[in-house]
Amino acid sequence: MAPRKALFTFLAAAAARACAAGPAAAAPAQDASAPGAVPPCVSTEHYNDASGKVAWVWNACGNTQKARVVIGWGPDSDCFTIPPGTGAAYHYTFGNYGTTETC
C-alpha cells in the first residue's frame, strides 16, 4: 500500500505545481496547407497482411497529390505521385505506421 500512497502524493504535488504555474499558452493550430501536412481528402489505411504490413494511401482530391508514408522504427516510403481517385500501397515488414505527409 505504501507505493500507492507515494505515487498519489507525487501526482498530487505535480498537479499543484502545474496549477501554480498558471495557464499555459495555447499552441497555434497547425495549418492544413503547411509543408508535410496532407490535405483532408488524402487518407491512409494501414493493416497487416500475409506478407507483412501495408499502408494504403488513397487520393480522393480533385487533383494529383504527392505523399510519402512515414514509418516509426522502419524505412519510410519513397514519394508517391497519386492521381485523383486512385491510391498507392507501401509494403513494409518492420516498424509501425507513423503518418502520411506531402513530399
KELUMZA-338122 format. One record per atom (N, C-alpha, C): residue number from 1; atom name; residue in one letter; x, y, z. Coordinates in Angstrom, 1 decimal. Atoms other than C-alpha are relative to their C-alpha. Example, Ala and Ser with C-alpha at 12.3 -4.5 7.8 and 13.67 -1.06 7.14 Angstrom:
BEGIN
REC  seq  atom  type      px      py      pz
REC    1     N     A     0.9    -1.2     0.0
REC    1    CA     A    12.3    -4.5     7.8
REC    1     C     A     0.9     1.2     0.0
REC    2     N     S    -0.9    -1.1     0.0
REC    2    CA     S    13.7    -1.1     7.1
REC    2     C     S    -0.8     1.1     0.8
END
This chain:
BEGIN
REC  seq  atom  type      px      py      pz
REC    1     N     M     0.8    -1.2     0.0
REC    1    CA     M     0.0     0.0     0.0
REC    1     C     M     0.9     1.3     0.0
REC    2     N     A    -0.8    -1.2     0.0
REC    2    CA     A     2.9     2.4     0.6
REC    2     C     A     0.4     0.5    -1.4
REC    3     N     P    -0.3    -0.5     1.4
REC    3    CA     P     3.9     2.6    -3.1
REC    3     C     P    -1.1     0.8    -0.6
REC    4     N     R     1.1    -0.7     0.5
REC    4    CA     R     0.4     3.7    -3.9
REC    4     C     R    -0.1     1.4     0.6
REC    5     N     K     0.1    -1.3    -0.7
REC    5    CA     K     0.4     6.4    -1.3
REC    5     C     K     1.1     0.9    -0.5
REC    6     N     A    -1.1    -0.8     0.6
REC    6    CA     A     3.8     7.6    -2.6
REC    6     C     A    -0.4     0.6    -1.4
REC    7     N     L     0.4    -0.4     1.3
REC    7    CA     L     2.5     7.7    -6.1
REC    7     C     L    -1.1     1.1     0.0
REC    8     N     F     1.0    -1.0    -0.1
REC    8    CA     F    -0.6     9.6    -5.1
REC    8     C     F     0.5     1.3     0.4
REC    9     N     T    -0.6    -1.2    -0.5
REC    9    CA     T     1.4    12.1    -3.2
REC    9     C     T     0.8     0.7    -1.1
REC   10     N     F    -0.8    -0.6     1.1
REC   10    CA     F     3.8    12.6    -6.1
REC   10     C     F    -0.9     0.7    -1.1
REC   11     N     L     0.9    -0.5     1.0
REC   11    CA     L     0.9    13.1    -8.6
REC   11     C     L    -0.7     1.2     0.5
REC   12     N     A     0.6    -1.2    -0.6
REC   12    CA     A    -0.9    15.5    -6.2
REC   12     C     A     0.9     1.2     0.0
REC   13     N     A    -0.9    -1.1     0.0
REC   13    CA     A     2.2    17.6    -5.8
REC   13     C     A     0.3     0.5    -1.4
REC   14     N     A    -0.2    -0.4     1.4
REC   14    CA     A     2.8    17.6    -9.6
REC   14     C     A    -1.2     0.9    -0.5
REC   15     N     A     1.2    -0.8     0.4
REC   15    CA     A    -0.8    18.8   -10.2
REC   15     C     A     0.0     1.4     0.7
REC   16     N     A     0.0    -1.3    -0.7
REC   16    CA     A    -0.4    21.5    -7.6
REC   16     C     A     1.0     1.0    -0.6
REC   17     N     R    -1.0    -0.9     0.6
REC   17    CA     R     2.8    22.8    -9.2
REC   17     C     R    -0.5     0.4    -1.4
REC   18     N     A     0.5    -0.4     1.3
REC   18    CA     A     1.1    22.8   -12.6
REC   18     C     A    -1.0     1.1     0.1
REC   19     N     C     1.0    -1.0    -0.2
REC   19    CA     C    -1.8    24.8   -11.3
REC   19     C     C     0.6     1.3     0.4
REC   20     N     A    -0.6    -1.2    -0.4
REC   20    CA     A     0.5    27.2    -9.6
REC   20     C     A     0.8     0.8    -1.1
REC   21     N     A    -0.7    -0.6     1.1
REC   21    CA     A     2.4    27.8   -12.8
REC   21     C     A    -0.9     0.9    -0.9
REC   22     N     G     0.9    -0.8     0.8
REC   22    CA     G    -0.7    29.4   -14.4
REC   22     C     G    -0.3    -0.7    -1.3
REC   23     N     P     0.4     0.6     1.3
REC   23    CA     P    -2.3    28.7   -17.7
REC   23     C     P     1.1     0.0    -1.0
REC   24     N     A    -1.0     0.0     1.0
REC   24    CA     A     0.0    27.6   -20.4
REC   24     C     A    -0.6     0.7    -1.3
REC   25     N     A     0.4    -0.6     1.2
REC   25    CA     A    -0.1    29.4   -23.7
REC   25     C     A    -0.4    -1.1    -1.0
REC   26     N     A     0.5     0.9     0.9
REC   26    CA     A    -2.1    27.6   -26.3
REC   26     C     A     0.9    -0.1    -1.2
REC   27     N     A    -0.8     0.2     1.2
REC   27    CA     A    -0.2    26.1   -29.2
REC   27     C     A    -0.8     0.4    -1.2
REC   28     N     P     0.7    -0.4     1.1
REC   28    CA     P    -1.1    27.6   -32.5
REC   28     C     P    -0.5    -1.2    -0.8
REC   29     N     A     0.5     1.1     0.8
REC   29    CA     A    -3.3    25.5   -34.7
REC   29     C     A     0.8    -0.2    -1.2
REC   30     N     Q    -0.8     0.3     1.2
REC   30    CA     Q    -1.5    23.7   -37.5
REC   30     C     Q    -0.8     0.2    -1.3
REC   31     N     D     0.6    -0.3     1.3
REC   31    CA     D    -2.3    24.9   -41.0
REC   31     C     D     0.0    -1.3    -0.8
REC   32     N     A     0.1     1.3     0.8
REC   32    CA     A    -3.5    22.0   -43.1
REC   32     C     A     0.8     0.1    -1.3
REC   33     N     S    -0.8    -0.1     1.2
REC   33    CA     S    -1.6    23.5   -46.1
REC   33     C     S     1.5     0.1     0.3
REC   34     N     A    -1.4    -0.1    -0.3
REC   34    CA     A     1.7    23.6   -44.2
REC   34     C     A     0.8    -1.1    -0.6
REC   35     N     P    -0.8     1.1     0.6
REC   35    CA     P     4.5    21.6   -45.7
REC   35     C     P     0.0    -1.2     1.0
REC   36     N     G     0.0     1.2    -0.8
REC   36    CA     G     4.3    18.0   -44.5
REC   36     C     G    -1.4    -0.5     0.3
REC   37     N     A     1.4     0.4    -0.3
REC   37    CA     A     0.5    18.0   -43.9
REC   37     C     A    -0.7    -0.4    -1.3
REC   38     N     V     0.8     0.4     1.2
REC   38    CA     V    -1.6    16.1   -46.4
REC   38     C     V    -1.4     0.6     0.1
REC   39     N     P     1.4    -0.6    -0.1
REC   39    CA     P    -5.0    17.6   -47.3
REC   39     C     P    -0.9    -1.1     0.5
REC   40     N     P     0.9     0.9    -0.5
REC   40    CA     P    -8.0    16.1   -45.7
REC   40     C     P    -0.6    -1.0    -1.0
REC   41     N     C     0.5     0.9     1.0
REC   41    CA     C    -9.0    14.4   -49.0
REC   41     C     C     1.0    -1.1    -0.3
REC   42     N     V    -1.0     1.1     0.1
REC   42    CA     V    -5.9    12.1   -48.7
REC   42     C     V    -0.1    -0.8     1.3
REC   43     N     S     0.1     0.8    -1.2
REC   43    CA     S    -6.4     9.2   -46.4
REC   43     C     S     0.9    -1.2    -0.1
REC   44     N     T    -0.9     1.2    -0.1
REC   44    CA     T    -4.3     6.3   -45.2
REC   44     C     T    -0.6    -1.1     0.8
REC   45     N     E     0.4     1.1    -0.8
REC   45    CA     E    -5.4     2.9   -44.1
REC   45     C     E     1.2    -0.9     0.1
REC   46     N     H    -1.1     0.9    -0.2
REC   46    CA     H    -2.8     0.6   -42.5
REC   46     C     H    -0.5    -1.2     0.6
REC   47     N     Y     0.4     1.3    -0.5
REC   47    CA     Y    -3.1    -3.1   -41.8
REC   47     C     Y     1.1    -1.0    -0.2
REC   48     N     N    -0.9     1.1     0.1
REC   48    CA     N    -1.3    -6.4   -41.6
REC   48     C     N    -0.6    -0.9    -1.1
REC   49     N     D     0.5     1.0     0.9
REC   49    CA     D    -1.5    -8.9   -44.4
REC   49     C     D     1.0    -1.2     0.0
REC   50     N     A    -0.8     1.2     0.0
REC   50    CA     A     0.2   -12.3   -45.2
REC   50     C     A     1.5     0.3    -0.2
REC   51     N     S    -1.4    -0.3     0.3
REC   51    CA     S     3.4   -10.6   -46.5
REC   51     C     S     0.6     1.0     1.0
REC   52     N     G    -0.5    -1.0    -0.9
REC   52    CA     G     3.8    -8.1   -43.7
REC   52     C     G    -1.0     1.1     0.3
REC   53     N     K     0.8    -1.1    -0.3
REC   53    CA     K     2.4    -4.6   -43.2
REC   53     C     K    -0.2     0.8    -1.3
REC   54     N     V     0.3    -0.9     1.1
REC   54    CA     V     0.7    -2.3   -45.7
REC   54     C     V    -0.6     1.3     0.4
REC   55     N     A     0.6    -1.3    -0.2
REC   55    CA     A    -0.1     1.4   -45.7
REC   55     C     A    -0.5     0.4    -1.4
REC   56     N     W     0.6    -0.3     1.2
REC   56    CA     W    -2.6     2.2   -48.4
REC   56     C     W    -0.4     1.5     0.0
REC   57     N     V     0.3    -1.4     0.1
REC   57    CA     V    -2.8     5.9   -49.4
REC   57     C     V    -0.9     0.3    -1.1
REC   58     N     W     1.0    -0.3     1.0
REC   58    CA     W    -5.9     7.0   -51.2
REC   58     C     W    -0.2     1.5    -0.2
REC   59     N     N     0.2    -1.4     0.4
REC   59    CA     N    -6.4    10.3   -53.1
REC   59     C     N    -1.4     0.2    -0.4
REC   60     N     A     1.4    -0.4     0.4
REC   60    CA     A   -10.0    11.5   -53.1
REC   60     C     A    -0.1     1.5    -0.4
REC   61     N     C     0.0    -1.4     0.4
REC   61    CA     C    -8.9    15.0   -54.1
REC   61     C     C    -0.3     0.1    -1.5
REC   62     N     G     0.2    -0.3     1.4
REC   62    CA     G    -9.7    16.6   -57.4
REC   62     C     G     1.2     0.1    -0.9
REC   63     N     N    -1.2    -0.1     0.8
REC   63    CA     N    -6.1    16.8   -58.4
REC   63     C     N     1.1    -1.0     0.5
REC   64     N     T    -1.0     0.9    -0.4
REC   64    CA     T    -2.9    14.8   -58.2
REC   64     C     T     0.7     0.4     1.2
REC   65     N     Q    -0.7    -0.3    -1.3
REC   65    CA     Q    -1.2    14.6   -54.8
REC   65     C     Q     1.3    -0.8     0.0
REC   66     N     K    -1.2     0.7    -0.3
REC   66    CA     K     2.3    13.7   -53.8
REC   66     C     K     0.1    -0.3     1.5
REC   67     N     A     0.0     0.4    -1.4
REC   67    CA     A     2.7    11.8   -50.5
REC   67     C     A     1.0    -1.1     0.3
REC   68     N     R    -0.8     1.1    -0.4
REC   68    CA     R     5.0     9.6   -48.6
REC   68     C     R    -0.5    -0.5     1.4
REC   69     N     V     0.4     0.6    -1.3
REC   69    CA     V     4.4     7.2   -45.7
REC   69     C     V     1.2     0.0     0.9
REC   70     N     V    -1.1     0.0    -1.0
REC   70    CA     V     6.5     7.7   -42.6
REC   70     C     V    -0.2    -1.1     1.0
REC   71     N     I     0.1     1.2    -0.8
REC   71    CA     I     7.2     4.6   -40.6
REC   71     C     I     0.9     0.2     1.2
REC   72     N     G    -0.7    -0.1    -1.2
REC   72    CA     G     8.3     4.7   -37.0
REC   72     C     G     0.9    -1.2     0.2
REC   73     N     W    -0.9     1.1    -0.2
REC   73    CA     W    11.3     2.5   -36.4
REC   73     C     W     0.1    -0.9    -1.2
REC   74     N     G    -0.1     0.7     1.2
REC   74    CA     G    11.4     1.5   -40.0
REC   74     C     G     0.2     0.9    -1.2
REC   75     N     P    -0.2    -0.8     1.1
REC   75    CA     P    12.1     2.7   -43.5
REC   75     C     P    -1.2     0.7    -0.5
REC   76     N     D     1.1    -0.8     0.6
REC   76    CA     D     9.9     5.5   -44.9
REC   76     C     D    -0.2    -0.4    -1.5
REC   77     N     S     0.2     0.3     1.4
REC   77    CA     S     8.4     5.1   -48.4
REC   77     C     S     0.6     1.1    -0.8
REC   78     N     D    -0.3    -1.1     1.0
REC   78    CA     D     9.5     7.0   -51.5
REC   78     C     D    -1.2     0.9    -0.1
REC   79     N     C     1.1    -1.0     0.3
REC   79    CA     C     7.4     9.9   -52.7
REC   79     C     C    -0.9    -0.7    -1.1
REC   80     N     F     1.0     0.5     0.9
REC   80    CA     F     4.2     8.6   -54.4
REC   80     C     F    -0.6     1.2    -0.7
REC   81     N     T     0.9    -0.9     0.8
REC   81    CA     T     2.5    10.6   -57.2
REC   81     C     T    -1.3    -0.7    -0.2
REC   82     N     I     1.2     0.7     0.0
REC   82    CA     I    -1.1     9.7   -56.8
REC   82     C     I    -1.1     0.8    -0.7
REC   83     N     P     1.1    -0.7     0.8
REC   83    CA     P    -3.7    10.7   -59.5
REC   83     C     P    -1.3     0.0     0.8
REC   84     N     P     1.3     0.0    -0.7
REC   84    CA     P    -7.2    11.6   -58.3
REC   84     C     P    -0.8    -1.3    -0.2
REC   85     N     G     0.8     1.2     0.0
REC   85    CA     G    -9.4     8.7   -57.4
REC   85     C     G     0.8    -1.3     0.0
REC   86     N     T    -0.9     1.3     0.0
REC   86    CA     T    -6.5     6.2   -57.1
REC   86     C     T     0.7     0.0     1.3
REC   87     N     G    -0.8     0.2    -1.2
REC   87    CA     G    -4.2     5.0   -54.4
REC   87     C     G     1.3    -0.6    -0.3
REC   88     N     A    -1.4     0.6     0.1
REC   88    CA     A    -0.7     3.7   -53.7
REC   88     C     A     0.2    -0.8     1.3
REC   89     N     A    -0.3     0.8    -1.2
REC   89    CA     A     0.4     0.9   -51.4
REC   89     C     A     1.5     0.0     0.3
REC   90     N     Y    -1.3     0.2    -0.5
REC   90    CA     Y     3.5     0.8   -49.3
REC   90     C     Y     0.1    -1.2     0.8
REC   91     N     H    -0.2     1.2    -0.7
REC   91    CA     H     4.6    -2.6   -48.1
REC   91     C     H     1.3     0.1     0.9
REC   92     N     Y    -1.1    -0.1    -0.9
REC   92    CA     Y     6.9    -2.8   -45.1
REC   92     C     Y    -0.1    -1.2     1.0
REC   93     N     T     0.0     1.2    -0.9
REC   93    CA     T     8.0    -5.6   -42.7
REC   93     C     T     0.2     0.3     1.4
REC   94     N     F    -0.2    -0.3    -1.4
REC   94    CA     F     9.0    -3.9   -39.5
REC   94     C     F    -0.2     1.5     0.2
REC   95     N     G     0.4    -1.3    -0.3
REC   95    CA     G     8.2    -0.7   -37.8
REC   95     C     G    -1.5     0.2     0.2
REC   96     N     N     1.4    -0.3    -0.2
REC   96    CA     N     4.9     1.0   -37.2
REC   96     C     N    -0.4     1.2    -0.8
REC   97     N     Y     0.4    -1.2     0.7
REC   97    CA     Y     2.9     3.4   -39.3
REC   97     C     Y     0.0     1.2     0.9
REC   98     N     G     0.0    -1.2    -0.7
REC   98    CA     G     3.5     6.9   -38.2
REC   98     C     G    -1.0     1.0    -0.5
REC   99     N     T     0.9    -1.0     0.6
REC   99    CA     T     1.9     9.4   -40.6
REC   99     C     T     0.2     0.0    -1.5
REC  100     N     T    -0.1    -0.2     1.4
REC  100    CA     T     1.4    10.3   -44.2
REC  100     C     T     0.2     1.5    -0.2
REC  101     N     E    -0.2    -1.4     0.2
REC  101    CA     E     2.9    13.6   -45.4
REC  101     C     E     0.3     0.3    -1.4
REC  102     N     T    -0.3    -0.4     1.3
REC  102    CA     T     3.4    15.6   -48.5
REC  102     C     T     1.5    -0.1    -0.3
REC  103     N     C    -1.5     0.0     0.3
REC  103    CA     C     6.7    15.4   -50.4
REC  103     C     C     0.2     0.7    -1.4
END
